[in-house]
Amino acid sequence: MNPEIGFIGLGNMGRPMMRRLLEAGFPVVVFDVREDVLAEAVTLGAQPGTSVRDVADRTETVLASLPTPQVSEAVAADVADGTRVQRFVDLSTVGGQAAQRNHAALAARGIAALDSPVSGGVHGAEAGTLAVMVSGPHDQFELLAPVFDVIGRAIFVSETPGAAQTMKLINNLMAATTLAATAEVMVMGVKAGLSADVMIDVLNAGSGGTHASRDKFPRAVLPRTFDYGFATGLMAKDVRLYLKEAKALGLPLEMAETVQRIWEQTLECEGADSDFTSVIKPMEKSAGVIVEGGSR
């Protein structure tokens, strides 16, 4: 029988990951501050926890999917007080510094910390195809292989606390850059009279193809649904975290700072809860065009 697992945070990413664990036969004790979300998890077969501490008192392995470094650190502090927990797996994107603080706080209580940020969006979480970047004790990584296999493909980065978080920020800066760049060139092409569908076909057949042109645009931009499943506010947060870590390393940031300005503008114009594919909307407004297609 699979061991009981704790899961904290049932947002857009946490909910489908938790559901997959239930479907794989893992007993799951869950907690979220939103009562309606918690009730939904119970209808799927999860056991409700009354608090983070309650989950950490009832399970040896606690997973968390949380929105910000501040929330992650608060949750880790509560987990550290748990009486049964032996390991904390943070699936959130919080940056290396927060991960290191969590590691120290948990290690003081004899609890292993594994930074395990994920990439692949809501669709990846639902399908179990997420890339899971993991840093922490390698023996704990091996122990949790059955859990990671349910979520996606786990890649061990390093035993250094925070290393997986740095890798995730690198990944997300690339994703933020390619999505913004693809949006900008698509607006230029439509303004010049080109078909959005034809542009995507050409980009994907040539050297200009990116994950944005192959997946995000056909799925959420061209049909104008803007429902890919990742919030603008979270992307802006991840870009800020990248810049913070890169500045601490004394690196040049010309491109990253330009990308940040684009995402901060999108945040201001479209709001934190908008889908991150909305990055194209301020560009469209400025150009006086709509990038639309996907009907064929």
C-alpha positions, 0 to 999 in steps of 0.5 A: 500500500502506498504511504500517506502523503500530505499536500498543501496548496490546491491552486491551478497547479496543486489541484491536478497534481493532488488529483493524480496522486489520488488516482495513483492510489496514494492516500492524501491529506490536504489543506488549503486556506480556501474552504471550497477548494478543500471541500472539492478535494474531499469529494475526490477522495482526499482526507481534509487537514485542519491546518498545515501543522495538522497535515505535518502531524499526520504524514511523513511526506508533505508536498506543497504548491504555493504562490510566493516565497513568503507563503512558502516560508510561512508554510515551511515554518509550520511544517517544521513544527509537525510531529510526524513529518520527515521530508518537505517537498516544495513544488513552488517557484520561490527562488534560491534564497527562500529555499535555503532558508526553508532548508535551514529551518527544517534541517534544525528539526531533522526534516529533509527539504527538497526544492522541487519546482515544476514546469509544464503548466496546468496541462502538464500537471493534469497529464502528469508530464511536468518537468520536476527539478529537484535539489536536496538529499539524493537518498530522499530523491530516490525514495520519492521516485514513485511520487515524482513519477506520478507528477512527471519527469523528475530531474535531479539537479544537485544536493545544494539547497536552492539549486533546483530553484535557480534552475527553474528561474533560468527556465522561466526567464527563457519561457518569459522571453520567448513568449514575449518575443513571439508576441512581438513578432506576431504583432509586427507580421499582422500589422504588415498584412501577414496571416497569423496562421501562416506565420505560425506555420512558417516559424514552426517549420523554420529556425524561429520556432519556440515552445510559444509558437508550437504550443502557447499560440495555437492553444491560447492566443490565436483562438483568443481564449487566453486560457493556457493556465499560468497567471501573469502575476506569477510570471512577473514574480518569477522574472523578478526572482531571476533578476534578484538572483542574477544581480546577486551574482553580479551578472549583466542583465540587459535582456532580462531587464527588457523582458521584465519591463514587458511583463510589468507592463502586462501586469499593469494592463491586464492584471495579475490574474490574467493568463500569461498569454495576455502578454500580446494584448498591450502590444496589439493595442499599441499597434492597432491589430488583433492576432487571431487565427487557428480556424484551420 
